Amino acid sequence: MSLLDAYARPCVRMDKTGVEDGEGGSHVHWKDGAPFTAYFALDTSMEARRAERTGVTSLYSALVDRDAPIGYDDYFKDSTTGLTYRVTSNPAEKASPLSAGFALKYFTAERKELPT
């Protein structure tokens, strides 16, 4: 196993749907969406520490394939641990150039439960 494999996590984007409650309202239901592999680790930089002071509990740095189905403010689940995260930056803005020998994009995420 390589060092990079130690950070590889099978993940799924969480898709939100509204479910009618039969009384004219609805409630949120989450289901597993598109799968992807993420390489992420807890960020301990000064920027992450500042974010913690503003209420972000845990900030993570993540790399995914450029075509991974994940965007700003999406929620995803680590399929191994069942923990959920919210994307806090726009992955499309931090994608490797098309001329690069690798096709990755970078984003930050916070550990967060799915909203109801």
N, C-alpha and C positions, 0 to 999 in steps of 0.2 A: 504494500500500500504506500502510495506517495504522500508527501506532506499535504499536497493539494486535495487528495482524496479525503483526508481527515476533516476538511471543511465542506465537502460536498453534501448537500442535503436534498432529498427529494421533496418537492413542495407542490402545492396546488393553489391556484388563484381561487379565492372565495367569491362566488357569485351571489348577489343579493336579489331576492324576489319579494314581492308583496303578496301576502296570502290574505284573502278576504276572510273576515271573521263571522260573516253571516248576519251582522247587525249594522251594515253600512260602513264599517271601518275595515282596517287591515292591520296586519302586523308583519314584521320583517322575518324572513326565513333565509338562511344561508345554506348554500350547497356547494360541494366541491366542483370546481371548474377545471380549466386547462392545467395539466401538469407541466412542471419545468424543474430543472436542477438549479439550485442557488448555492453559491459559495459565500458564506457570511460569518462574521465574527463580531463580538461586542466591541464597540468603539470606545477607547479610553482617552481620546484626544482632548485637548482643551475645549474645542468646539462642543464635543459631546458633554463635557462637564458643565459648560454654560447652559446647554439645553436641559440638563437635569435640573438646574436651578429654576427653570421656567415651567417645570411640571412634566417633562418627558422622562419617563422612568428608565428606559434603557434604549440607547441608540446603537444601531448596528450598521455596518458597512457591508454591502453585498455586491457580488458580480453574478451576472447571468448571461446566457447566450443572447446575442443581439435580437434574435427573433422570439425571445421568451415573451409570453403574453402577460406582461405586467406593466402598470403605469402608475402615475402619481395618484395617491390617495386610495389605491387598491389595497385590499386585505389579502393576505396569503397565509397558508398554514404549512408548517413544517410537518410533513407526513410521518416522520419518525417520532417526534415528541408530542405532536398534537397542539403545540403552541401556535398562537396566531400573532401576526405582525401587520402594521399599516405602513405603506410606502410613504416616506416623507419628503422625497425629492423626485424630480422628473427623470426617469431612466433614459428617455430619448435624448436629453440634453448632454448626457455623459456616455454616449456610444462611441466605440472605436471607429476611426475613419474607414470608409469602404476599402481604401488601399492597404489597410493593415493586414498582417498575416493571421490575425485572430478576429473573431466577431463577437465582442462582448459589450455589455453596457453595465454601468455602475449606478447604484442608488443607495440611499440611506433608508432605514426603516426603524420603527419603534415597536417594542413589544407591547401589544394592545389586544384586549379582548374584543370580540365581535360586538358591535353595537346592536341593541335590540329595538 
